[in-house]
């Protein structure tokens, strides 16, 4: 599926921002009723500013495209250089098994 993003804990993906580019889609293998959301934290205020829904879901894998992520940045009037960390948010009864940066 792609190169695995380093191990994450506490719903934070270490070095996740380096995979937000046109070269990758973020892919999360999960089970549950709703796909997880990516949440990008502002490095200046530490607030969770941008929430991104999956652009595609297929057989228990949620995909997050660069175009959707870039559009979310634009909608909030910030740039990737303002972002500090990448988090994952899930609803009840959702389990995440793996997170990948899948080359496109």
C-alpha positions as a Markdown table, in Angstrom:
| # | Residue | x | y | z |
|---|---|---|---|---|
| 1 | Unk | 0.0 | 0.0 | 0.0 |
| 2 | Unk | 2.9 | 2.4 | 0.6 |
| 3 | Unk | 5.5 | 3.3 | 3.1 |
| 4 | Unk | 4.3 | 3.4 | 6.7 |
| 5 | Unk | 4.3 | 6.6 | 8.6 |
| 6 | Unk | 6.3 | 6.2 | 11.8 |
| 7 | Unk | 4.5 | 4.8 | 14.8 |
| 8 | Unk | 2.0 | 7.2 | 16.3 |
| 9 | Unk | 0.7 | 7.5 | 19.8 |
| 10 | Unk | -1.8 | 9.7 | 21.6 |
| 11 | Unk | -3.5 | 10.3 | 18.3 |
| 12 | Unk | -0.4 | 12.2 | 16.9 |
| 13 | Unk | 1.4 | 11.1 | 13.8 |
| 14 | Unk | 5.1 | 11.9 | 14.2 |
| 15 | Unk | 6.6 | 13.6 | 11.2 |
| 16 | Unk | 3.2 | 13.4 | 9.5 |
| 17 | Unk | 3.4 | 16.9 | 7.9 |
| 18 | Unk | 6.3 | 15.8 | 5.7 |
| 19 | Unk | 3.9 | 13.4 | 3.9 |
| 20 | Unk | 1.4 | 16.1 | 3.0 |
| 21 | Unk | 2.4 | 16.7 | -0.6 |
| 22 | Unk | 1.1 | 15.9 | -4.1 |
| 23 | Unk | 3.3 | 12.8 | -4.0 |
| 24 | Unk | 1.3 | 11.0 | -1.3 |
| 25 | Unk | -2.2 | 10.2 | -0.1 |
| 26 | Unk | -2.6 | 9.5 | 3.5 |
| 27 | Unk | -4.3 | 6.1 | 4.0 |
| 28 | Unk | -5.7 | 4.8 | 7.3 |
| 29 | Unk | -6.8 | 1.2 | 7.8 |
| 30 | Unk | -9.7 | 1.2 | 10.2 |
| 31 | Unk | -12.8 | -0.5 | 11.3 |
| 32 | Unk | -16.0 | 1.2 | 12.5 |
| 33 | Unk | -19.0 | 3.2 | 11.4 |
| 34 | Unk | -17.2 | 6.4 | 10.4 |
| 35 | Unk | -13.9 | 7.1 | 8.9 |
| 36 | Unk | -11.3 | 8.9 | 11.0 |
| 37 | Unk | -10.6 | 12.6 | 10.4 |
| 38 | Unk | -7.2 | 14.2 | 10.0 |
| 39 | Unk | -6.7 | 17.2 | 12.3 |
| 40 | Unk | -3.9 | 19.7 | 11.8 |
| 41 | Unk | -2.7 | 21.7 | 14.7 |
| 42 | Unk | -1.5 | 25.3 | 14.5 |
| 43 | Unk | 2.1 | 25.5 | 15.8 |
| 44 | Unk | 1.6 | 29.0 | 17.1 |
| 45 | Unk | -1.6 | 28.6 | 19.1 |
| 46 | Unk | -1.7 | 24.8 | 19.5 |
| 47 | Unk | -5.3 | 24.8 | 18.6 |
| 48 | Unk | -6.8 | 22.1 | 16.3 |
| 49 | Unk | -7.6 | 24.4 | 13.4 |
| 50 | Unk | -8.2 | 22.2 | 10.4 |
| 51 | Unk | -10.3 | 19.0 | 10.2 |
| 52 | Unk | -10.2 | 17.0 | 7.0 |
| 53 | Unk | -12.6 | 14.2 | 6.1 |
| 54 | Unk | -11.6 | 11.3 | 3.9 |
| 55 | Unk | -11.9 | 12.0 | 0.2 |
| 56 | Unk | -12.4 | 8.3 | -0.5 |
| 57 | Unk | -13.2 | 5.2 | 1.5 |
| 58 | Unk | -12.8 | 1.7 | 0.2 |
| 59 | Unk | -12.9 | -1.6 | 2.1 |
| 60 | Unk | -11.9 | -0.2 | 5.5 |
| 61 | Unk | -9.3 | 2.2 | 4.2 |
| 62 | Unk | -9.8 | 5.9 | 4.3 |
| 63 | Unk | -7.8 | 8.1 | 1.9 |
| 64 | Unk | -7.0 | 11.8 | 2.4 |
| 65 | Unk | -5.8 | 13.5 | -0.8 |
| 66 | Unk | -3.4 | 16.4 | -1.0 |
| 67 | Unk | -6.0 | 18.4 | -3.0 |
| 68 | Unk | -8.5 | 18.1 | -0.1 |
| 69 | Unk | -5.8 | 19.0 | 2.4 |
| 70 | Unk | -4.6 | 22.0 | 0.4 |
| 71 | Unk | -8.2 | 23.2 | 0.0 |
| 72 | Unk | -8.8 | 23.0 | 3.7 |
| 73 | Unk | -5.7 | 25.1 | 4.3 |
| 74 | Unk | -7.0 | 27.7 | 1.8 |
| 75 | Unk | -10.5 | 27.7 | 3.4 |
| 76 | Unk | -8.9 | 28.6 | 6.8 |
| 77 | Unk | -6.5 | 31.1 | 5.4 |
| 78 | Unk | -3.4 | 29.4 | 6.7 |
| 79 | Unk | -0.4 | 27.7 | 5.1 |
| 80 | Unk | 1.3 | 24.4 | 5.8 |
| 81 | Unk | 4.1 | 26.4 | 7.4 |
| 82 | Unk | 1.7 | 27.3 | 10.2 |
| 83 | Unk | 0.9 | 23.7 | 11.0 |
| 84 | Unk | 2.7 | 22.0 | 13.9 |
| 85 | Unk | 1.4 | 18.4 | 14.2 |
| 86 | Unk | -0.9 | 16.0 | 12.5 |
| 87 | Unk | -3.5 | 14.3 | 14.7 |
| 88 | Unk | -6.2 | 11.7 | 14.1 |
| 89 | Unk | -9.7 | 12.0 | 15.5 |
| 90 | Unk | -12.1 | 9.1 | 15.6 |
| 91 | Unk | -15.7 | 8.7 | 16.7 |
| 92 | Unk | -16.9 | 6.1 | 19.1 |
| 93 | Unk | -16.5 | 2.5 | 18.0 |
| 94 | Unk | -13.8 | 3.2 | 15.5 |
| 95 | Unk | -10.4 | 1.5 | 15.7 |
| 96 | Unk | -7.4 | 2.6 | 13.6 |
| 97 | Unk | -4.9 | -0.2 | 12.7 |
| 98 | Unk | -2.4 | 1.4 | 10.5 |
| 99 | Unk | -1.6 | 4.8 | 8.9 |
| 100 | Unk | 0.4 | 5.0 | 5.6 |
| 101 | Unk | 1.7 | 7.6 | 3.2 |
| 102 | Unk | 0.7 | 5.9 | -0.1 |
| 103 | Unk | 2.6 | 7.2 | -3.1 |
| 104 | Unk | 0.4 | 8.5 | -5.9 |
